[in-house]
Amino acid sequence: MIRVILLSNKPIVLAGLRNALKVDADIQVVAESKTVADMLHLVETHQPDIVVMDAVLPDADFLNVIRDMLAKSNPPEILIFSLDGRTEVILKAFQTGVRGYLLYCEDFSLVVEAVRTIAAGGRSADAVARRR
């Protein structure tokens, strides 16, 4: 079972991610958060395999959040699902340690594929992110 926590301040994104991931019996969304502080607490509590998070956060810089999570003793893998497709943002995300980066313009089914790929030790980027 792949345990996942979702982070986005956009309810429609959380709902879309949740609905996309629940079709796969091997993926379990263990928690959702709209704030970084809450998500960090949920990561400690639930020990997920993967955190799917937005790169645009109202309450923190996403690169600092990634660094904080990866500094933990048993860090989750991180998949970014975001509207921000700027080349420098995508490169910084991968340099900071994320395992995947998908843009909102892609189909939600790619999120399931990315979660599976990352859980198996791989990396994932959608077609748009790969071109950057």
N, C-alpha and C positions, 0 to 999 in steps of 0.2 A: 504494500500500500504506500503510495506517495502522498505525504502529508503536506498541505499547502496553506499558507496564509496570504490573504489578499489585502493590498493597501491602495486605496484611492479615495480622494475626497469627492469623487463624482459617483453618486448612487447608481446611475445608469451603467457605468463601467463596472462597478462591483456586481451588479445584477447580471450583466452580460458574461463576465468572467465566471461567476458562480454557475450559471446555466450551461456554459460551454464545458466546464470541467466536470459537472455532475453526470454527464453522459458516459464518462469513462469509469468503470467500476474499480479500476486500480488507483484512482485519484480521489482523495478526500480533502475537501476544504474544511480545515479545522477551526478557522477563525477569519474574521474580516475586520478591517479597521479603516476609519476615515482620518485618523491622525497618527503621526509618527510616534508620539509618546505612547499611545495605546498599543500600537503595533509592536514596539520594542518590548513592552510588557508581555504581549501575547507570544512573542518569539521565545521569551524565557519560559513561559508557562507551558506552551504546546510543543516546543522543540520540532518545528516543521523541517521537512527536507528542502522545501523551496518557498521563497517569498516572491510573489508576483506583485510588483509595485509600479506606480507611475513615476516618471522623472520630474513631473511638475507637481510640487508639493507646497501647500500654503504655509506650512509651519516649520519647514526645514529645507536645507540644501540636500538634494538626493545623494550627492556624492559623499557628503559627511555621514548620512544615514547608512550608506553602503559600507563605508569604512568602519563605523561603529558595530554593525552587524558582523562583519568579517573578522573583527578583533575578538569576538567571543570564543570561548573554548570549543564549542561545537556549532560553528556557524552554518546557517542554511545557505543553499545556493540561491542566487538572485536572478530573476527574470524581469526585465523592464518591459512594460506595456504602456506606451505613451504616445501622445500627440506630437511630442518634440522630436523631429527627425533631422535636426541640424547635425552635420557631420562631426563637428567638434564635441557635441554632447554625446553622440554614440561612441566616438573614440575614447573619450574620458571615462565613460561608463565601463567599457571593456578593460581599459587600463586600470581601473579601480578594482575590478574583480568580478563584475557581473558575468553570468554564463550565457545570457541571451538578451536580445533587444528586438522587440516587435513594435510596429506602429499601429495606431488605431485604424488606419485605413485598410489593414489586412483583416481577413476573415477570422472570427473567433476560433474556428477549428484549428488554426495554426497555433493557438495557445496550447491546446491539448498536445499537439505534436511537439512543441517546444518543451513543455513540462516533462514529457516522456524522455526526450533527448537529453535534457539536462540531468534528470534523475539517473540516467544511464552513464553519466560522466562526460557527455558531449557539450557542445556549444550550439546556440541557435540564433539566427538572425533572419528576418524576413527579406524578401527581395529588395525592398527599398533600402533597408539598413545595410545590406551587403554591398550595394552600389556606392555607398558613401565612404 
